[in-house]
Amino acid sequence: MEAMPTALVEAGLDWEIVTLLVAIAWLAPRIGHPWFSKIETMFSRIAARRRFTIVALFVLPILVRLALLPVIPLHPPYIHDEFSYLLAADTFAHGRITNPAHPMGIFFDTFHVLQQPTYASKYPPAQGAALAIGQVLGNPWIGVLLSVGGMCAAFQWMLQGWVPARWPLLGTVLVFTRFGILSYWINSYWGGAVAAAGGALVMGALPRILRKQRVRDAILLALGASILVNSRPLEGFVLCVPVAILILYRFIRQRGPLLRRMLVRVLLPVTVALVGALSFTLFYNWRVTGDPLLFPHVLVSRTYETAPIFIWQVMKDP
């Protein structure tokens, strides 16, 4: 147990704490009622300040995690995925998309890394870009902090579009306590905060677009989809297809001025932004794999793996 990273040990406390709180709520539901009523009133007033809560929930995870550093220090990378993401971060931080293949690369083969035709991480570039920002600022982990803060802010904005003002703060605080303190999402270099932020932007923009058709929301929808394409392409596709179908269904039902408004304020900005994002993705693939349509992780799968990822794929000969 002593050899395990501190964050991994601490992460095991998550479910123990939740179980304890649920047991207390079940056995003594009225415990501390006067005190909790005052807290609820105070947080209801804070939740009504929508922009303030978005900014506050960006800053909160960063400050809390920094305050906990003496108790839960940052551990060095130890998972194979982390080293791959850090390779991407170092590449981007030095102003490169990828690296030339090493002439002795066959002797440096490792997990989740391409050696040919270029030397690069197999993963989509979004997480590496976040870590690269941190590296430029002094440490890749700064990028992790910023991405978790951005995720919490995005969740707060998303929930504000779906539920009454008093509930988003509670929902985002739950996200923060689950992923912003003890989770590997903030205590390692391979978490899911970047992709989660992209998903939150997509789902937060959806109800606003359906209600008001603002250009700002359309751009945020496209930004979220772009983040998903460059962080979790498959999962992002699964999320964005129903969203696109719903928006298109609303579009074809409009007539006259409402149709033109939907076209100019929603479909046109989203299309332009997504074309730009797709162009970058194709360019990135081309620089890394030599083929705009070949993702690095697909090339790694073809090169090294025999067992298929999906059930409909064919087993390859070893």
C-alpha positions in Angstrom: 0.0 0.0 0.0 2.8 2.4 0.8 4.1 2.1 -2.8 0.8 3.3 -4.3 0.5 7.0 -5.2 -1.2 9.0 -2.6 -4.0 10.2 -4.9 -4.9 6.6 -5.7 -5.1 5.7 -2.0 -7.2 8.8 -1.3 -9.5 8.2 -4.2 -10.8 5.1 -2.4 -12.3 7.4 0.2 -14.9 8.7 -2.2 -17.5 5.9 -1.8 -16.8 5.6 1.9 -17.7 9.2 2.4 -20.8 8.9 0.2 -22.0 5.8 2.1 -21.5 7.5 5.4 -23.5 10.6 4.3 -26.3 8.5 2.9 -26.5 6.5 6.1 -26.7 9.6 8.2 -29.4 11.1 6.0 -31.4 7.9 6.2 -31.2 7.3 9.9 -31.4 11.0 11.0 -33.0 13.1 8.3 -33.7 16.0 10.6 -30.2 16.3 12.0 -28.8 19.8 11.9 -32.0 21.1 10.2 -31.8 24.7 11.6 -28.2 25.0 10.5 -28.7 23.4 7.1 -31.7 25.7 6.5 -29.5 28.7 6.9 -26.9 27.3 4.6 -29.6 26.5 2.0 -30.9 30.1 2.1 -27.4 31.5 1.7 -26.6 29.2 -1.2 -30.0 29.9 -2.9 -29.0 33.6 -2.9 -25.6 32.8 -4.3 -27.1 30.5 -7.0 -29.3 33.4 -8.2 -26.2 35.2 -9.4 -25.7 33.2 -12.5 -22.5 34.7 -13.9 -20.9 34.9 -10.5 -21.4 31.2 -9.9 -19.9 30.3 -13.2 -16.7 32.2 -12.4 -16.7 31.0 -8.8 -17.0 27.4 -9.9 -14.1 27.8 -12.2 -11.9 29.2 -9.4 -13.1 26.9 -6.6 -11.6 23.6 -7.8 -8.2 25.2 -8.4 -8.0 26.9 -5.0 -9.3 23.8 -3.1 -6.8 21.4 -4.8 -3.9 23.8 -4.3 -4.8 24.1 -0.6 -4.8 20.3 -0.3 -1.3 19.9 -1.8 0.4 19.6 1.6 -2.0 16.7 2.4 -2.4 15.2 -1.0 0.8 16.0 -3.0 0.9 15.6 -6.7 2.4 12.3 -7.7 4.6 11.8 -10.8 3.0 10.1 -13.8 2.9 6.3 -13.5 0.1 5.2 -16.0 1.1 4.5 -19.6 -1.6 6.9 -20.9 -0.1 9.8 -18.8 3.2 9.5 -20.5 1.5 9.5 -23.9 -0.4 12.7 -23.1 2.7 14.3 -21.7 4.5 13.5 -25.0 1.7 15.4 -26.8 2.0 18.3 -24.4 5.7 18.6 -24.8 5.3 18.4 -28.6 2.7 21.2 -28.7 4.5 23.3 -26.1 7.5 23.4 -28.4 5.4 24.6 -31.3 5.2 21.3 -33.2 2.2 19.2 -34.3 4.3 16.0 -34.2 7.9 14.8 -34.1 10.1 13.2 -36.8 10.3 9.4 -36.5 13.5 8.3 -34.7 15.8 6.2 -36.9 16.1 3.8 -33.9 12.4 4.0 -33.1 11.9 0.2 -33.1 13.9 0.0 -29.9 11.9 2.7 -28.2 8.4 1.2 -28.8 6.1 1.9 -25.9 2.4 1.9 -25.1 0.0 4.4 -26.8 2.8 6.0 -28.8 3.3 6.0 -32.6 6.9 5.5 -33.8 6.0 5.6 -37.5 5.4 7.5 -39.7 6.0 10.2 -37.0 6.8 10.1 -33.3 3.6 11.2 -31.5 0.9 10.3 -29.0 -1.9 8.2 -30.3 -4.5 10.2 -28.5 -6.6 13.1 -29.9 -4.9 16.5 -29.3 -7.3 18.2 -26.9 -5.9 16.8 -23.6 -2.4 17.3 -24.8 -3.1 20.9 -25.7 -4.5 21.5 -22.1 -1.3 20.0 -20.6 0.8 22.1 -23.1 -0.8 25.3 -21.7 0.2 24.1 -18.2 3.7 23.3 -19.4 4.1 26.8 -20.9 2.9 28.2 -17.5 5.4 26.1 -15.5 4.0 22.6 -15.1 1.6 20.4 -17.2 -0.5 19.8 -14.1 -1.5 23.5 -14.2 -3.3 22.5 -17.4 -5.1 19.8 -15.5 -6.2 22.4 -12.9 -7.5 24.8 -15.5 -9.3 22.0 -17.4 -11.1 20.9 -14.2 -12.0 24.5 -13.4 -13.3 24.9 -17.0 -15.3 21.7 -16.7 -17.0 22.9 -13.5 -17.8 26.3 -15.0 -19.2 24.6 -18.1 -21.4 22.3 -16.0 -22.7 25.2 -14.1 -23.6 27.0 -17.4 -25.1 23.8 -18.8 -27.4 23.2 -15.8 -28.5 26.8 -15.8 -30.0 26.2 -19.2 -32.0 23.2 -18.0 -33.2 23.7 -14.4 -34.3 26.5 -12.1 -31.6 28.8 -10.7 -31.2 27.2 -7.3 -30.3 23.7 -8.6 -27.4 24.2 -10.9 -25.1 25.2 -8.0 -25.9 22.0 -6.1 -25.4 19.9 -9.2 -22.0 21.4 -10.1 -20.8 21.2 -6.5 -21.5 17.5 -6.6 -19.5 17.3 -9.8 -16.7 19.3 -8.1 -16.6 17.1 -5.0 -16.6 13.9 -7.1 -14.0 14.9 -9.8 -12.3 18.0 -8.4 -10.7 16.8 -5.2 -9.8 13.1 -5.0 -10.5 11.8 -8.5 -7.7 10.9 -10.9 -9.2 13.5 -13.2 -7.5 16.2 -11.2 -4.7 14.1 -9.6 -3.2 12.7 -12.8 -2.5 13.7 -16.5 -5.1 11.5 -18.2 -8.4 12.6 -16.8 -11.6 13.4 -18.6 -12.2 17.0 -17.7 -11.5 18.4 -21.2 -14.0 16.0 -22.9 -16.6 16.6 -20.1 -16.3 20.3 -20.6 -17.0 19.9 -24.3 -20.0 17.7 -23.6 -21.3 20.3 -21.1 -21.0 23.1 -23.7 -23.0 21.0 -26.2 -25.7 20.1 -23.8 -25.8 23.6 -22.3 -26.2 25.3 -25.7 -29.0 23.0 -26.8 -31.9 24.3 -24.7 -30.7 27.9 -25.3 -30.7 27.4 -29.0 -34.1 25.9 -29.0 -35.5 28.8 -27.0 -33.6 31.9 -28.3 -31.5 31.1 -31.4 -28.5 33.2 -30.4 -25.2 33.3 -32.3 -23.3 33.0 -29.0 -25.0 29.7 -28.1 -24.4 28.3 -31.6 -20.7 29.1 -31.3 -20.5 27.5 -27.9 -22.3 24.4 -29.3 -19.7 24.2 -32.1 -16.9 24.8 -29.6 -18.1 21.9 -27.4 -18.5 19.6 -30.4 -15.0 20.5 -31.6 -13.5 19.7 -28.2 -15.3 16.3 -28.3 -14.0 15.6 -31.8 -10.5 16.2 -30.6 -10.7 14.5 -27.2 -13.3 11.6 -27.4 -14.4 11.2 -31.1 -16.6 8.2 -30.7 -18.3 9.3 -27.5 -18.7 12.8 -28.9 -20.3 11.5 -32.1 -22.8 9.5 -30.0 -23.7 12.6 -28.0 -23.8 15.1 -30.9 -25.9 13.1 -33.4 -29.1 13.3 -31.3 -28.4 17.0 -30.6 -28.0 17.6 -34.3 -31.2 15.7 -35.2 -33.2 17.7 -32.6 -31.9 21.0 -33.9 -32.5 20.1 -37.5 -36.0 18.9 -36.7 -36.7 22.3 -35.1 -35.2 24.0 -38.2 -37.4 22.2 -40.7 -40.5 23.1 -38.7 -39.9 26.8 -38.9 -41.4 29.1 -41.5 -40.8 32.7 -42.7 -38.8 35.0 -40.4 -38.2 32.2 -37.8 -36.7 30.0 -40.5 -34.3 32.8 -41.6 -33.4 33.5 -38.0 -32.6 29.8 -37.3 -30.5 29.7 -40.5 -28.5 32.9 -39.9 -28.1 32.7 -36.1 -27.7 28.9 -35.6 -27.0 26.7 -38.6 -24.6 29.1 -40.4 -22.3 29.8 -37.3 -22.3 26.1 -36.3 -21.5 25.0 -39.8 -18.6 27.5 -40.2 -17.2 26.7 -36.8 -17.4 22.9 -37.3 -15.8 23.1 -40.8 -12.9 24.9 -39.2 -12.6 22.3 -36.4 -12.9 19.5 -38.9 -10.2 21.1 -41.1 -7.9 21.2 -38.1 -8.6 17.5 -37.3 -7.9 16.5 -40.8 -4.7 18.5 -40.9 -3.6 17.0 -37.5 -4.2 13.5 -38.8 -2.3 14.2 -42.0 0.7 15.5 -40.1 0.8 12.6 -37.7 -0.3 9.6 -39.8 0.2 10.9 -43.3 -3.6 10.4 -44.1 -6.2 13.0 -43.2 -8.8 10.3 -42.6 -6.6 8.1 -40.4 -6.7 8.9 -36.7 -3.5 8.2 -34.8 -5.3 5.9 -32.3 -6.7 3.9 -35.3 -3.2 3.5 -36.7 -1.9 2.3 -33.4 -4.7 -0.2 -33.2 -4.0 -1.5 -36.7 -0.3 -1.8 -36.0 -0.2 -3.4 -32.5 -3.5 -4.9 -31.6 -4.9 -8.3 -32.7 -8.2 -8.3 -30.6 -10.8 -5.9 -32.2 -12.3 -3.1 -30.2 -15.9 -3.6 -31.4 -17.8 -6.9 -31.7 -18.4 -6.5 -35.4 -14.7 -6.2 -36.3 -12.6 -9.1 -37.4 -9.9 -10.7 -35.3 -6.5 -10.2 -36.8 -3.8 -12.8 -37.0 -1.1 -12.4 -34.4 
